[in-house]
């Protein structure tokens, strides 16, 4: 039985950020909540030097493609529901 790996990627606009320190606090909090509540691997993967832009990626491993897809859909809904961010771009891929 082969494992399914799912990857989710979100490019975010953070309209209220006025410094890198503020941005990092928001992104770190979102990343940590994704990891803790949903038991996925998550990281900030791009735009580290931009105040109002961030990219977060997550990786999930499941035995079934539908389970991985359902989890990625829940994660997408969770990221999109954060009032401090606006999702500019989203992508999910299964391997």
PyMOL Python script that loads the backbone (N, CA, C, O; Angstrom):
from pymol import cmd

cmd.read_pdbstr("""\
ATOM      1  N   UNK A   1       0.846  -1.176   0.000  1.00  0.00           N
ATOM      2  CA  UNK A   1       0.000   0.000   0.000  1.00  0.00           C
ATOM      3  C   UNK A   1       0.893   1.241   0.000  1.00  0.00           C
ATOM      4  O   UNK A   1       1.785   1.373   0.838  1.00  0.00           O
ATOM      5  N   UNK A   2       0.650   2.126  -0.923  1.00  0.00           N
ATOM      6  CA  UNK A   2       1.460   3.332  -1.055  1.00  0.00           C
ATOM      7  C   UNK A   2       0.828   4.491  -0.294  1.00  0.00           C
ATOM      8  O   UNK A   2      -0.394   4.625  -0.232  1.00  0.00           O
ATOM      9  N   UNK A   3       1.672   5.306   0.270  1.00  0.00           N
ATOM     10  CA  UNK A   3       1.193   6.500   0.981  1.00  0.00           C
ATOM     11  C   UNK A   3       0.967   7.624  -0.017  1.00  0.00           C
ATOM     12  O   UNK A   3       1.636   7.706  -1.047  1.00  0.00           O
ATOM     13  N   UNK A   4       0.024   8.478   0.303  1.00  0.00           N
ATOM     14  CA  UNK A   4      -0.268   9.661  -0.502  1.00  0.00           C
ATOM     15  C   UNK A   4       0.290  10.873   0.242  1.00  0.00           C
ATOM     16  O   UNK A   4       0.054  11.049   1.437  1.00  0.00           O
ATOM     17  N   UNK A   5       1.025  11.695  -0.480  1.00  0.00           N
ATOM     18  CA  UNK A   5       1.545  12.940   0.088  1.00  0.00           C
ATOM     19  C   UNK A   5       0.786  14.094  -0.548  1.00  0.00           C
ATOM     20  O   UNK A   5       0.695  14.194  -1.772  1.00  0.00           O
ATOM     21  N   UNK A   6       0.249  14.950   0.284  1.00  0.00           N
ATOM     22  CA  UNK A   6      -0.457  16.130  -0.201  1.00  0.00           C
ATOM     23  C   UNK A   6       0.298  17.386   0.208  1.00  0.00           C
ATOM     24  O   UNK A   6       0.825  17.477   1.317  1.00  0.00           O
ATOM     25  N   UNK A   7       0.342  18.347  -0.699  1.00  0.00           N
ATOM     26  CA  UNK A   7       1.009  19.616  -0.426  1.00  0.00           C
ATOM     27  C   UNK A   7       0.008  20.736  -0.682  1.00  0.00           C
ATOM     28  O   UNK A   7      -0.643  20.785  -1.726  1.00  0.00           O
ATOM     29  N   UNK A   8      -0.099  21.633   0.291  1.00  0.00           N
ATOM     30  CA  UNK A   8      -0.940  22.820   0.142  1.00  0.00           C
ATOM     31  C   UNK A   8      -0.058  24.053   0.205  1.00  0.00           C
ATOM     32  O   UNK A   8       0.873  24.127   1.007  1.00  0.00           O
ATOM     33  N   UNK A   9      -0.363  25.023  -0.653  1.00  0.00           N
ATOM     34  CA  UNK A   9       0.428  26.264  -0.692  1.00  0.00           C
ATOM     35  C   UNK A   9      -0.513  27.451  -0.770  1.00  0.00           C
ATOM     36  O   UNK A   9      -1.449  27.465  -1.569  1.00  0.00           O
ATOM     37  N   UNK A  10      -0.254  28.450   0.072  1.00  0.00           N
ATOM     38  CA  UNK A  10      -1.044  29.674   0.084  1.00  0.00           C
ATOM     39  C   UNK A  10      -0.117  30.876   0.025  1.00  0.00           C
ATOM     40  O   UNK A  10       0.840  30.979   0.793  1.00  0.00           O
ATOM     41  N   UNK A  11      -0.412  31.780  -0.894  1.00  0.00           N
ATOM     42  CA  UNK A  11       0.258  33.079  -0.908  1.00  0.00           C
ATOM     43  C   UNK A  11      -0.725  34.039  -0.253  1.00  0.00           C
ATOM     44  O   UNK A  11      -1.887  34.129  -0.648  1.00  0.00           O
ATOM     45  N   UNK A  12      -0.238  34.751   0.750  1.00  0.00           N
ATOM     46  CA  UNK A  12      -1.104  35.583   1.586  1.00  0.00           C
ATOM     47  C   UNK A  12      -0.721  37.045   1.497  1.00  0.00           C
ATOM     48  O   UNK A  12       0.455  37.393   1.385  1.00  0.00           O
ATOM     49  N   UNK A  13      -1.734  37.895   1.549  1.00  0.00           N
ATOM     50  CA  UNK A  13      -1.537  39.340   1.726  1.00  0.00           C
ATOM     51  C   UNK A  13      -1.942  39.652   3.163  1.00  0.00           C
ATOM     52  O   UNK A  13      -2.996  39.220   3.630  1.00  0.00           O
ATOM     53  N   UNK A  14      -1.089  40.409   3.859  1.00  0.00           N
ATOM     54  CA  UNK A  14      -1.350  40.779   5.252  1.00  0.00           C
ATOM     55  C   UNK A  14      -1.535  42.291   5.296  1.00  0.00           C
ATOM     56  O   UNK A  14      -0.577  43.019   5.556  1.00  0.00           O
ATOM     57  N   UNK A  15      -2.747  42.774   5.047  1.00  0.00           N
ATOM     58  CA  UNK A  15      -2.974  44.204   4.865  1.00  0.00           C
ATOM     59  C   UNK A  15      -2.694  45.058   6.091  1.00  0.00           C
ATOM     60  O   UNK A  15      -2.403  46.245   5.939  1.00  0.00           O
ATOM     61  N   UNK A  16      -2.767  44.519   7.282  1.00  0.00           N
ATOM     62  CA  UNK A  16      -2.568  45.323   8.481  1.00  0.00           C
ATOM     63  C   UNK A  16      -1.132  45.400   8.960  1.00  0.00           C
ATOM     64  O   UNK A  16      -0.847  46.101   9.931  1.00  0.00           O
ATOM     65  N   UNK A  17      -0.227  44.703   8.307  1.00  0.00           N
ATOM     66  CA  UNK A  17       1.160  44.652   8.782  1.00  0.00           C
ATOM     67  C   UNK A  17       1.912  45.939   8.453  1.00  0.00           C
ATOM     68  O   UNK A  17       1.854  46.454   7.336  1.00  0.00           O
ATOM     69  N   UNK A  18       2.613  46.433   9.455  1.00  0.00           N
ATOM     70  CA  UNK A  18       3.415  47.642   9.280  1.00  0.00           C
ATOM     71  C   UNK A  18       4.894  47.383   9.546  1.00  0.00           C
ATOM     72  O   UNK A  18       5.707  48.306   9.485  1.00  0.00           O
ATOM     73  N   UNK A  19       5.252  46.113   9.844  1.00  0.00           N
ATOM     74  CA  UNK A  19       6.654  45.774  10.080  1.00  0.00           C
ATOM     75  C   UNK A  19       6.845  44.277   9.885  1.00  0.00           C
ATOM     76  O   UNK A  19       5.886  43.506   9.893  1.00  0.00           O
ATOM     77  N   UNK A  20       8.100  43.881   9.709  1.00  0.00           N
ATOM     78  CA  UNK A  20       8.401  42.457   9.607  1.00  0.00           C
ATOM     79  C   UNK A  20       8.101  41.737  10.911  1.00  0.00           C
ATOM     80  O   UNK A  20       7.690  40.576  10.903  1.00  0.00           O
ATOM     81  N   UNK A  21       8.304  42.419  12.030  1.00  0.00           N
ATOM     82  CA  UNK A  21       8.027  41.819  13.335  1.00  0.00           C
ATOM     83  C   UNK A  21       6.543  41.460  13.463  1.00  0.00           C
ATOM     84  O   UNK A  21       6.205  40.378  13.944  1.00  0.00           O
ATOM     85  N   UNK A  22       5.674  42.353  13.039  1.00  0.00           N
ATOM     86  CA  UNK A  22       4.231  42.104  13.089  1.00  0.00           C
ATOM     87  C   UNK A  22       3.865  40.956  12.145  1.00  0.00           C
ATOM     88  O   UNK A  22       3.078  40.079  12.499  1.00  0.00           O
ATOM     89  N   UNK A  23       4.442  40.971  10.945  1.00  0.00           N
ATOM     90  CA  UNK A  23       4.172  39.919   9.971  1.00  0.00           C
ATOM     91  C   UNK A  23       4.590  38.557  10.530  1.00  0.00           C
ATOM     92  O   UNK A  23       3.838  37.586  10.444  1.00  0.00           O
ATOM     93  N   UNK A  24       5.779  38.496  11.095  1.00  0.00           N
ATOM     94  CA  UNK A  24       6.276  37.223  11.612  1.00  0.00           C
ATOM     95  C   UNK A  24       5.403  36.687  12.741  1.00  0.00           C
ATOM     96  O   UNK A  24       5.214  35.477  12.861  1.00  0.00           O
ATOM     97  N   UNK A  25       4.879  37.574  13.556  1.00  0.00           N
ATOM     98  CA  UNK A  25       3.996  37.145  14.645  1.00  0.00           C
ATOM     99  C   UNK A  25       2.726  36.511  14.065  1.00  0.00           C
ATOM    100  O   UNK A  25       2.279  35.473  14.552  1.00  0.00           O
ATOM    101  N   UNK A  26       2.150  37.118  13.043  1.00  0.00           N
ATOM    102  CA  UNK A  26       0.930  36.590  12.422  1.00  0.00           C
ATOM    103  C   UNK A  26       1.207  35.265  11.723  1.00  0.00           C
ATOM    104  O   UNK A  26       0.476  34.292  11.910  1.00  0.00           O
ATOM    105  N   UNK A  27       2.267  35.232  10.918  1.00  0.00           N
ATOM    106  CA  UNK A  27       2.580  34.031  10.147  1.00  0.00           C
ATOM    107  C   UNK A  27       2.979  32.887  11.073  1.00  0.00           C
ATOM    108  O   UNK A  27       2.556  31.750  10.865  1.00  0.00           O
ATOM    109  N   UNK A  28       3.774  33.168  12.072  1.00  0.00           N
ATOM    110  CA  UNK A  28       4.178  32.127  13.022  1.00  0.00           C
ATOM    111  C   UNK A  28       2.961  31.556  13.743  1.00  0.00           C
ATOM    112  O   UNK A  28       2.851  30.342  13.919  1.00  0.00           O
ATOM    113  N   UNK A  29       2.049  32.433  14.159  1.00  0.00           N
ATOM    114  CA  UNK A  29       0.848  31.969  14.840  1.00  0.00           C
ATOM    115  C   UNK A  29      -0.004  31.076  13.954  1.00  0.00           C
ATOM    116  O   UNK A  29      -0.483  30.033  14.400  1.00  0.00           O
ATOM    117  N   UNK A  30      -0.195  31.477  12.701  1.00  0.00           N
ATOM    118  CA  UNK A  30      -0.987  30.675  11.766  1.00  0.00           C
ATOM    119  C   UNK A  30      -0.297  29.338  11.506  1.00  0.00           C
ATOM    120  O   UNK A  30      -0.943  28.290  11.532  1.00  0.00           O
ATOM    121  N   UNK A  31       0.997  29.371  11.260  1.00  0.00           N
ATOM    122  CA  UNK A  31       1.763  28.145  11.017  1.00  0.00           C
ATOM    123  C   UNK A  31       1.684  27.199  12.219  1.00  0.00           C
ATOM    124  O   UNK A  31       1.455  26.000  12.057  1.00  0.00           O
ATOM    125  N   UNK A  32       1.873  27.739  13.412  1.00  0.00           N
ATOM    126  CA  UNK A  32       1.834  26.905  14.618  1.00  0.00           C
ATOM    127  C   UNK A  32       0.453  26.288  14.847  1.00  0.00           C
ATOM    128  O   UNK A  32       0.347  25.130  15.252  1.00  0.00           O
ATOM    129  N   UNK A  33      -0.600  27.059  14.588  1.00  0.00           N
ATOM    130  CA  UNK A  33      -1.959  26.516  14.748  1.00  0.00           C
ATOM    131  C   UNK A  33      -2.236  25.416  13.723  1.00  0.00           C
ATOM    132  O   UNK A  33      -2.884  24.421  14.046  1.00  0.00           O
ATOM    133  N   UNK A  34      -1.753  25.587  12.491  1.00  0.00           N
ATOM    134  CA  UNK A  34      -1.913  24.536  11.486  1.00  0.00           C
ATOM    135  C   UNK A  34      -1.236  23.248  11.955  1.00  0.00           C
ATOM    136  O   UNK A  34      -1.808  22.164  11.842  1.00  0.00           O
ATOM    137  N   UNK A  35      -0.030  23.372  12.475  1.00  0.00           N
ATOM    138  CA  UNK A  35       0.719  22.203  12.928  1.00  0.00           C
ATOM    139  C   UNK A  35       0.057  21.541  14.133  1.00  0.00           C
ATOM    140  O   UNK A  35      -0.081  20.319  14.180  1.00  0.00           O
ATOM    141  N   UNK A  36      -0.347  22.345  15.094  1.00  0.00           N
ATOM    142  CA  UNK A  36      -0.889  21.809  16.340  1.00  0.00           C
ATOM    143  C   UNK A  36      -2.291  21.225  16.166  1.00  0.00           C
ATOM    144  O   UNK A  36      -2.558  20.110  16.613  1.00  0.00           O
ATOM    145  N   UNK A  37      -3.168  21.960  15.532  1.00  0.00           N
ATOM    146  CA  UNK A  37      -4.572  21.523  15.433  1.00  0.00           C
ATOM    147  C   UNK A  37      -4.802  20.450  14.382  1.00  0.00           C
ATOM    148  O   UNK A  37      -5.701  19.621  14.520  1.00  0.00           O
ATOM    149  N   UNK A  38      -3.986  20.464  13.326  1.00  0.00           N
ATOM    150  CA  UNK A  38      -4.241  19.549  12.212  1.00  0.00           C
ATOM    151  C   UNK A  38      -3.141  18.515  12.012  1.00  0.00           C
ATOM    152  O   UNK A  38      -3.230  17.672  11.120  1.00  0.00           O
ATOM    153  N   UNK A  39      -2.107  18.582  12.839  1.00  0.00           N
ATOM    154  CA  UNK A  39      -1.009  17.608  12.794  1.00  0.00           C
ATOM    155  C   UNK A  39      -0.414  17.477  11.405  1.00  0.00           C
ATOM    156  O   UNK A  39      -0.316  16.377  10.862  1.00  0.00           O
ATOM    157  N   UNK A  40      -0.017  18.603  10.835  1.00  0.00           N
ATOM    158  CA  UNK A  40       0.643  18.636   9.531  1.00  0.00           C
ATOM    159  C   UNK A  40       1.986  19.338   9.697  1.00  0.00           C
ATOM    160  O   UNK A  40       2.225  20.020  10.694  1.00  0.00           O
ATOM    161  N   UNK A  41       2.844  19.166   8.723  1.00  0.00           N
ATOM    162  CA  UNK A  41       4.083  19.933   8.685  1.00  0.00           C
ATOM    163  C   UNK A  41       3.787  21.236   7.951  1.00  0.00           C
ATOM    164  O   UNK A  41       3.151  21.224   6.897  1.00  0.00           O
ATOM    165  N   UNK A  42       4.243  22.352   8.498  1.00  0.00           N
ATOM    166  CA  UNK A  42       3.980  23.659   7.891  1.00  0.00           C
ATOM    167  C   UNK A  42       5.209  24.540   7.998  1.00  0.00           C
ATOM    168  O   UNK A  42       5.976  24.452   8.956  1.00  0.00           O
ATOM    169  N   UNK A  43       5.384  25.399   6.988  1.00  0.00           N
ATOM    170  CA  UNK A  43       6.528  26.303   6.996  1.00  0.00           C
ATOM    171  C   UNK A  43       6.203  27.553   6.179  1.00  0.00           C
ATOM    172  O   UNK A  43       5.404  27.515   5.243  1.00  0.00           O
ATOM    173  N   UNK A  44       6.842  28.659   6.557  1.00  0.00           N
ATOM    174  CA  UNK A  44       6.818  29.858   5.718  1.00  0.00           C
ATOM    175  C   UNK A  44       7.899  29.648   4.676  1.00  0.00           C
ATOM    176  O   UNK A  44       9.064  29.452   5.025  1.00  0.00           O
ATOM    177  N   UNK A  45       7.531  29.687   3.397  1.00  0.00           N
ATOM    178  CA  UNK A  45       8.454  29.265   2.346  1.00  0.00           C
ATOM    179  C   UNK A  45       8.908  30.356   1.386  1.00  0.00           C
ATOM    180  O   UNK A  45       9.793  30.109   0.567  1.00  0.00           O
ATOM    181  N   UNK A  46       8.336  31.545   1.457  1.00  0.00           N
ATOM    182  CA  UNK A  46       8.754  32.618   0.546  1.00  0.00           C
ATOM    183  C   UNK A  46       8.334  33.969   1.111  1.00  0.00           C
ATOM    184  O   UNK A  46       7.530  34.048   2.039  1.00  0.00           O
ATOM    185  N   UNK A  47       8.883  35.010   0.542  1.00  0.00           N
ATOM    186  CA  UNK A  47       8.569  36.410   0.867  1.00  0.00           C
ATOM    187  C   UNK A  47       8.926  36.781   2.297  1.00  0.00           C
ATOM    188  O   UNK A  47       8.242  37.603   2.907  1.00  0.00           O
ATOM    189  N   UNK A  48       9.994  36.187   2.851  1.00  0.00           N
ATOM    190  CA  UNK A  48      10.373  36.467   4.232  1.00  0.00           C
ATOM    191  C   UNK A  48      10.747  37.939   4.448  1.00  0.00           C
ATOM    192  O   UNK A  48      10.651  38.437   5.570  1.00  0.00           O
ATOM    193  N   UNK A  49      11.167  38.632   3.402  1.00  0.00           N
ATOM    194  CA  UNK A  49      11.588  40.025   3.553  1.00  0.00           C
ATOM    195  C   UNK A  49      10.499  41.034   3.184  1.00  0.00           C
ATOM    196  O   UNK A  49      10.759  42.237   3.169  1.00  0.00           O
ATOM    197  N   UNK A  50       9.305  40.572   2.891  1.00  0.00           N
ATOM    198  CA  UNK A  50       8.178  41.460   2.539  1.00  0.00           C
ATOM    199  C   UNK A  50       7.261  41.633   3.740  1.00  0.00           C
ATOM    200  O   UNK A  50       6.928  40.656   4.411  1.00  0.00           O
ATOM    201  N   UNK A  51       6.854  42.859   4.017  1.00  0.00           N
ATOM    202  CA  UNK A  51       6.011  43.148   5.180  1.00  0.00           C
ATOM    203  C   UNK A  51       4.610  42.593   5.050  1.00  0.00           C
ATOM    204  O   UNK A  51       4.051  42.083   6.021  1.00  0.00           O
ATOM    205  N   UNK A  52       4.036  42.687   3.863  1.00  0.00           N
ATOM    206  CA  UNK A  52       2.617  42.369   3.727  1.00  0.00           C
ATOM    207  C   UNK A  52       2.344  41.171   2.825  1.00  0.00           C
ATOM    208  O   UNK A  52       1.228  41.004   2.334  1.00  0.00           O
ATOM    209  N   UNK A  53       3.349  40.343   2.605  1.00  0.00           N
ATOM    210  CA  UNK A  53       3.158  39.172   1.751  1.00  0.00           C
ATOM    211  C   UNK A  53       3.872  37.981   2.382  1.00  0.00           C
ATOM    212  O   UNK A  53       4.967  38.123   2.926  1.00  0.00           O
ATOM    213  N   UNK A  54       3.244  36.804   2.307  1.00  0.00           N
ATOM    214  CA  UNK A  54       3.832  35.589   2.866  1.00  0.00           C
ATOM    215  C   UNK A  54       3.365  34.398   2.051  1.00  0.00           C
ATOM    216  O   UNK A  54       2.333  34.443   1.381  1.00  0.00           O
ATOM    217  N   UNK A  55       4.147  33.337   2.123  1.00  0.00           N
ATOM    218  CA  UNK A  55       3.745  32.064   1.535  1.00  0.00           C
ATOM    219  C   UNK A  55       3.901  30.995   2.603  1.00  0.00           C
ATOM    220  O   UNK A  55       4.950  30.879   3.237  1.00  0.00           O
ATOM    221  N   UNK A  56       2.853  30.224   2.793  1.00  0.00           N
ATOM    222  CA  UNK A  56       2.873  29.112   3.739  1.00  0.00           C
ATOM    223  C   UNK A  56       2.579  27.836   2.958  1.00  0.00           C
ATOM    224  O   UNK A  56       1.674  27.792   2.124  1.00  0.00           O
ATOM    225  N   UNK A  57       3.368  26.794   3.249  1.00  0.00           N
ATOM    226  CA  UNK A  57       3.135  25.484   2.653  1.00  0.00           C
ATOM    227  C   UNK A  57       2.944  24.459   3.756  1.00  0.00           C
ATOM    228  O   UNK A  57       3.541  24.559   4.829  1.00  0.00           O
ATOM    229  N   UNK A  58       2.101  23.469   3.477  1.00  0.00           N
ATOM    230  CA  UNK A  58       1.899  22.359   4.404  1.00  0.00           C
ATOM    231  C   UNK A  58       2.091  21.050   3.644  1.00  0.00           C
ATOM    232  O   UNK A  58       1.901  20.984   2.430  1.00  0.00           O
ATOM    233  N   UNK A  59       2.471  20.011   4.384  1.00  0.00           N
ATOM    234  CA  UNK A  59       2.577  18.667   3.826  1.00  0.00           C
ATOM    235  C   UNK A  59       1.778  17.721   4.714  1.00  0.00           C
ATOM    236  O   UNK A  59       1.847  17.784   5.941  1.00  0.00           O
ATOM    237  N   UNK A  60       1.025  16.849   4.067  1.00  0.00           N
ATOM    238  CA  UNK A  60       0.245  15.837   4.786  1.00  0.00           C
ATOM    239  C   UNK A  60       0.541  14.470   4.171  1.00  0.00           C
ATOM    240  O   UNK A  60       0.827  14.363   2.978  1.00  0.00           O
ATOM    241  N   UNK A  61       0.469  13.445   4.988  1.00  0.00           N
ATOM    242  CA  UNK A  61       0.652  12.079   4.517  1.00  0.00           C
ATOM    243  C   UNK A  61      -0.569  11.283   4.947  1.00  0.00           C
ATOM    244  O   UNK A  61      -0.994  11.337   6.101  1.00  0.00           O
ATOM    245  N   UNK A  62      -1.125  10.540   3.993  1.00  0.00           N
ATOM    246  CA  UNK A  62      -2.320   9.744   4.282  1.00  0.00           C
ATOM    247  C   UNK A  62      -2.253   8.438   3.502  1.00  0.00           C
ATOM    248  O   UNK A  62      -1.501   8.313   2.535  1.00  0.00           O
ATOM    249  N   UNK A  63      -3.042   7.479   3.934  1.00  0.00           N
ATOM    250  CA  UNK A  63      -3.096   6.193   3.244  1.00  0.00           C
ATOM    251  C   UNK A  63      -4.001   6.239   2.025  1.00  0.00           C
ATOM    252  O   UNK A  63      -3.915   5.384   1.144  1.00  0.00           O
ATOM    253  N   UNK A  64      -4.874   7.247   1.980  1.00  0.00           N
ATOM    254  CA  UNK A  64      -5.879   7.334   0.923  1.00  0.00           C
ATOM    255  C   UNK A  64      -5.908   8.747   0.357  1.00  0.00           C
ATOM    256  O   UNK A  64      -5.811   9.718   1.108  1.00  0.00           O
ATOM    257  N   UNK A  65      -6.040   8.870  -0.954  1.00  0.00           N
ATOM    258  CA  UNK A  65      -6.049  10.177  -1.607  1.00  0.00           C
ATOM    259  C   UNK A  65      -7.224  11.040  -1.146  1.00  0.00           C
ATOM    260  O   UNK A  65      -7.078  12.254  -1.003  1.00  0.00           O
ATOM    261  N   UNK A  66      -8.376  10.432  -0.914  1.00  0.00           N
ATOM    262  CA  UNK A  66      -9.538  11.226  -0.501  1.00  0.00           C
ATOM    263  C   UNK A  66      -9.349  11.804   0.899  1.00  0.00           C
ATOM    264  O   UNK A  66      -9.814  12.908   1.182  1.00  0.00           O
ATOM    265  N   UNK A  67      -8.670  11.068   1.773  1.00  0.00           N
ATOM    266  CA  UNK A  67      -8.392  11.579   3.117  1.00  0.00           C
ATOM    267  C   UNK A  67      -7.452  12.786   3.030  1.00  0.00           C
ATOM    268  O   UNK A  67      -7.673  13.801   3.691  1.00  0.00           O
ATOM    269  N   UNK A  68      -6.412  12.668   2.219  1.00  0.00           N
ATOM    270  CA  UNK A  68      -5.470  13.779   2.046  1.00  0.00           C
ATOM    271  C   UNK A  68      -6.171  14.995   1.439  1.00  0.00           C
ATOM    272  O   UNK A  68      -5.956  16.123   1.881  1.00  0.00           O
ATOM    273  N   UNK A  69      -7.006  14.764   0.430  1.00  0.00           N
ATOM    274  CA  UNK A  69      -7.722  15.868  -0.220  1.00  0.00           C
ATOM    275  C   UNK A  69      -8.687  16.541   0.743  1.00  0.00           C
ATOM    276  O   UNK A  69      -8.792  17.767   0.752  1.00  0.00           O
ATOM    277  N   UNK A  70      -9.394  15.761   1.554  1.00  0.00           N
ATOM    278  CA  UNK A  70     -10.317  16.334   2.540  1.00  0.00           C
ATOM    279  C   UNK A  70      -9.577  17.184   3.569  1.00  0.00           C
ATOM    280  O   UNK A  70     -10.038  18.265   3.935  1.00  0.00           O
ATOM    281  N   UNK A  71      -8.435  16.693   4.031  1.00  0.00           N
ATOM    282  CA  UNK A  71      -7.648  17.462   4.994  1.00  0.00           C
ATOM    283  C   UNK A  71      -7.142  18.750   4.371  1.00  0.00           C
ATOM    284  O   UNK A  71      -7.196  19.801   5.011  1.00  0.00           O
ATOM    285  N   UNK A  72      -6.651  18.698   3.140  1.00  0.00           N
ATOM    286  CA  UNK A  72      -6.182  19.917   2.469  1.00  0.00           C
ATOM    287  C   UNK A  72      -7.325  20.915   2.270  1.00  0.00           C
ATOM    288  O   UNK A  72      -7.116  22.124   2.364  1.00  0.00           O
ATOM    289  N   UNK A  73      -8.524  20.416   1.999  1.00  0.00           N
ATOM    290  CA  UNK A  73      -9.681  21.306   1.854  1.00  0.00           C
ATOM    291  C   UNK A  73     -10.013  21.982   3.188  1.00  0.00           C
ATOM    292  O   UNK A  73     -10.336  23.169   3.216  1.00  0.00           O
ATOM    293  N   UNK A  74      -9.934  21.227   4.299  1.00  0.00           N
ATOM    294  CA  UNK A  74     -10.171  21.815   5.624  1.00  0.00           C
ATOM    295  C   UNK A  74      -9.089  22.853   5.957  1.00  0.00           C
ATOM    296  O   UNK A  74      -9.383  23.905   6.525  1.00  0.00           O
ATOM    297  N   UNK A  75      -7.854  22.548   5.601  1.00  0.00           N
ATOM    298  CA  UNK A  75      -6.767  23.499   5.838  1.00  0.00           C
ATOM    299  C   UNK A  75      -6.972  24.778   5.021  1.00  0.00           C
ATOM    300  O   UNK A  75      -6.726  25.879   5.511  1.00  0.00           O
ATOM    301  N   UNK A  76      -7.420  24.626   3.786  1.00  0.00           N
ATOM    302  CA  UNK A  76      -7.686  25.790   2.939  1.00  0.00           C
ATOM    303  C   UNK A  76      -8.772  26.662   3.554  1.00  0.00           C
ATOM    304  O   UNK A  76      -8.663  27.888   3.566  1.00  0.00           O
ATOM    305  N   UNK A  77      -9.809  26.027   4.060  1.00  0.00           N
ATOM    306  CA  UNK A  77     -10.889  26.766   4.718  1.00  0.00           C
ATOM    307  C   UNK A  77     -10.373  27.462   5.976  1.00  0.00           C
ATOM    308  O   UNK A  77     -10.751  28.599   6.258  1.00  0.00           O
ATOM    309  N   UNK A  78      -9.517  26.787   6.724  1.00  0.00           N
ATOM    310  CA  UNK A  78      -8.963  27.347   7.956  1.00  0.00           C
ATOM    311  C   UNK A  78      -8.088  28.573   7.656  1.00  0.00           C
ATOM    312  O   UNK A  78      -8.225  29.612   8.302  1.00  0.00           O
ATOM    313  N   UNK A  79      -7.201  28.446   6.685  1.00  0.00           N
ATOM    314  CA  UNK A  79      -6.330  29.580   6.334  1.00  0.00           C
ATOM    315  C   UNK A  79      -7.179  30.748   5.832  1.00  0.00           C
ATOM    316  O   UNK A  79      -6.941  31.894   6.213  1.00  0.00           O
ATOM    317  N   UNK A  80      -8.157  30.468   4.987  1.00  0.00           N
ATOM    318  CA  UNK A  80      -9.009  31.515   4.447  1.00  0.00           C
ATOM    319  C   UNK A  80      -9.887  32.190   5.478  1.00  0.00           C
ATOM    320  O   UNK A  80     -10.369  33.299   5.247  1.00  0.00           O
ATOM    321  N   UNK A  81     -10.105  31.542   6.615  1.00  0.00           N
ATOM    322  CA  UNK A  81     -10.974  32.128   7.639  1.00  0.00           C
ATOM    323  C   UNK A  81     -10.224  33.057   8.596  1.00  0.00           C
ATOM    324  O   UNK A  81     -10.854  33.727   9.414  1.00  0.00           O
ATOM    325  N   UNK A  82      -8.914  33.109   8.510  1.00  0.00           N
ATOM    326  CA  UNK A  82      -8.140  33.990   9.393  1.00  0.00           C
ATOM    327  C   UNK A  82      -8.372  35.438   8.961  1.00  0.00           C
ATOM    328  O   UNK A  82      -8.044  35.792   7.828  1.00  0.00           O
ATOM    329  N   UNK A  83      -8.925  36.279   9.827  1.00  0.00           N
ATOM    330  CA  UNK A  83      -9.264  37.652   9.429  1.00  0.00           C
ATOM    331  C   UNK A  83      -8.056  38.551   9.188  1.00  0.00           C
ATOM    332  O   UNK A  83      -8.206  39.644   8.641  1.00  0.00           O
ATOM    333  N   UNK A  84      -6.873  38.120   9.581  1.00  0.00           N
ATOM    334  CA  UNK A  84      -5.675  38.956   9.411  1.00  0.00           C
ATOM    335  C   UNK A  84      -5.017  38.778   8.061  1.00  0.00           C
ATOM    336  O   UNK A  84      -4.106  39.530   7.714  1.00  0.00           O
ATOM    337  N   UNK A  85      -5.466  37.787   7.282  1.00  0.00           N
ATOM    338  CA  UNK A  85      -4.836  37.508   5.995  1.00  0.00           C
ATOM    339  C   UNK A  85      -5.867  37.452   4.881  1.00  0.00           C
ATOM    340  O   UNK A  85      -7.042  37.162   5.108  1.00  0.00           O
ATOM    341  N   UNK A  86      -5.397  37.739   3.667  1.00  0.00           N
ATOM    342  CA  UNK A  86      -6.200  37.586   2.461  1.00  0.00           C
ATOM    343  C   UNK A  86      -5.447  36.597   1.580  1.00  0.00           C
ATOM    344  O   UNK A  86      -4.277  36.808   1.261  1.00  0.00           O
ATOM    345  N   UNK A  87      -6.120  35.518   1.186  1.00  0.00           N
ATOM    346  CA  UNK A  87      -5.482  34.522   0.334  1.00  0.00           C
ATOM    347  C   UNK A  87      -5.455  35.056  -1.099  1.00  0.00           C
ATOM    348  O   UNK A  87      -6.500  35.297  -1.704  1.00  0.00           O
ATOM    349  N   UNK A  88      -4.248  35.236  -1.629  1.00  0.00           N
ATOM    350  CA  UNK A  88      -4.055  35.723  -2.990  1.00  0.00           C
ATOM    351  C   UNK A  88      -4.030  34.559  -3.976  1.00  0.00           C
ATOM    352  O   UNK A  88      -4.580  34.634  -5.075  1.00  0.00           O
ATOM    353  N   UNK A  89      -3.381  33.493  -3.553  1.00  0.00           N
ATOM    354  CA  UNK A  89      -3.203  32.329  -4.423  1.00  0.00           C
ATOM    355  C   UNK A  89      -3.224  31.076  -3.564  1.00  0.00           C
ATOM    356  O   UNK A  89      -2.732  31.079  -2.436  1.00  0.00           O
ATOM    357  N   UNK A  90      -3.789  30.017  -4.094  1.00  0.00           N
ATOM    358  CA  UNK A  90      -3.831  28.737  -3.384  1.00  0.00           C
ATOM    359  C   UNK A  90      -3.572  27.606  -4.374  1.00  0.00           C
ATOM    360  O   UNK A  90      -3.905  27.693  -5.556  1.00  0.00           O
ATOM    361  N   UNK A  91      -2.969  26.549  -3.854  1.00  0.00           N
ATOM    362  CA  UNK A  91      -2.664  25.401  -4.693  1.00  0.00           C
ATOM    363  C   UNK A  91      -2.588  24.154  -3.826  1.00  0.00           C
ATOM    364  O   UNK A  91      -2.030  24.190  -2.729  1.00  0.00           O
ATOM    365  N   UNK A  92      -3.147  23.052  -4.312  1.00  0.00           N
ATOM    366  CA  UNK A  92      -2.996  21.762  -3.639  1.00  0.00           C
ATOM    367  C   UNK A  92      -2.584  20.734  -4.677  1.00  0.00           C
ATOM    368  O   UNK A  92      -3.068  20.731  -5.809  1.00  0.00           O
ATOM    369  N   UNK A  93      -1.669  19.854  -4.258  1.00  0.00           N
ATOM    370  CA  UNK A  93      -1.166  18.812  -5.150  1.00  0.00           C
ATOM    371  C   UNK A  93      -1.063  17.515  -4.354  1.00  0.00           C
ATOM    372  O   UNK A  93      -0.655  17.517  -3.192  1.00  0.00           O
ATOM    373  N   UNK A  94      -1.433  16.420  -4.987  1.00  0.00           N
ATOM    374  CA  UNK A  94      -1.275  15.098  -4.382  1.00  0.00           C
ATOM    375  C   UNK A  94      -0.219  14.327  -5.154  1.00  0.00           C
ATOM    376  O   UNK A  94      -0.177  14.366  -6.384  1.00  0.00           O
ATOM    377  N   UNK A  95       0.632  13.627  -4.416  1.00  0.00           N
ATOM    378  CA  UNK A  95       1.678  12.797  -5.021  1.00  0.00           C
ATOM    379  C   UNK A  95       1.477  11.356  -4.611  1.00  0.00           C
ATOM    380  O   UNK A  95       2.251  10.486  -5.012  1.00  0.00           O
TER     381      UNK A  95
END
""", "prot")
cmd.dss("prot")
cmd.show_as("cartoon", "prot")
cmd.util.cbc("prot")
cmd.orient("prot")
